[in-house]
Amino acid sequence: MDAIQAYRESEIAADNPVRLVILLYDQLLRDLQRALDAIATRDVQRRSRELDHALVVVGQLQGTINLENGGEVARTLDHFYDIVRGNLLFAASKGSAEILEDQRKQILAVREVWLEVERQQVPSPAPNGPTHAGPRVDQHDSEGNSEWKA
């Protein structure tokens, strides 16, 4: 990714935390694809490097979960990330493309759910009025904090 693209993505993510989660999923998928490529070429160092980075991304995703206020969705995501982490570690130790491909499919499926969440946040344009491209916040917590957390 070039610097300009990274800058644009960071600006988008600053305005929309759901977009940031999607960007992290995109990075995780790139890491897994690179690890799969490394397995195919028997490049153990590259495989390890890519899986190490993937684990950092999973940790970042898991670290954003609000277990106190996120309810069942937060607990489910937390459990999902625990499973992904365990499977990535197991795949790293075995050099298993099959396990990584399965994890990639699971992560793609969850990413699709996040994309749907993002689509639901953007209100439809008013017939003759201005549009608002930022996230729509329907509820605030008791402290008036409008930041989204899982």
C-alpha positions, 0 to 999 in steps of 0.5 A, spaced: 500 500 500 502 506 498 503 512 503 497 516 499 492 510 500 494 509 507 493 516 508 486 516 505 484 510 509 486 513 515 482 519 514 476 515 512 477 510 518 477 516 523 470 518 521 467 511 521 470 506 526 466 501 522 470 502 516 476 501 521 474 494 522 473 493 515 480 495 513 483 491 519 479 485 516 482 487 509 489 487 512 488 480 515 486 477 509 492 480 505 496 477 511 493 470 510 494 470 502 501 472 503 502 466 508 498 462 503 503 464 498 509 463 502 507 456 504 506 454 496 513 457 495 516 453 502 518 460 504 518 459 512 520 465 514 515 469 510 510 465 512 512 466 519 512 473 518 505 474 515 502 470 520 505 474 526 502 480 523 496 477 522 496 475 529 497 482 531 491 484 527 487 479 530 489 482 537 487 489 534 480 487 532 479 483 539 482 489 543 477 494 540 471 489 543 467 492 548 465 486 553 461 490 558 456 494 553 457 489 547 452 484 549 452 477 546 455 480 539 461 482 543 462 475 546 461 472 540 466 476 536 471 475 542 470 468 542 471 468 534 478 472 535 480 466 540 479 461 535 482 465 529 488 466 534 488 459 536 488 456 528 493 461 526 498 459 531 496 451 529 497 453 522 503 456 523 506 450 527 504 445 521 505 450 515 498 448 513 495 451 507 488 448 509 487 451 516 489 458 513 484 457 507 479 455 512 480 461 516 480 466 510 473 463 508 471 465 515 474 471 516 471 473 509 464 471 512 465 476 518 467 481 514 461 481 509 457 482 516 461 488 517 460 491 510 453 490 511 453 494 518 457 499 514 451 500 509 446 500 514 450 506 517 449 511 511 443 514 511 439 515 504 440 522 501 434 526 502 430 528 495 432 535 495 437 536 500 444 535 502 447 528 503 451 526 509 457 521 508 459 519 515 456 514 520 449 515 523 448 514 530 442 512 533 443 511 540 448 514 545 450 511 551 449 514 558 455 518 558 453 521 551 458 517 548 457 516 540 463 512 539 461 505 536 464 499 539 462 492 538 
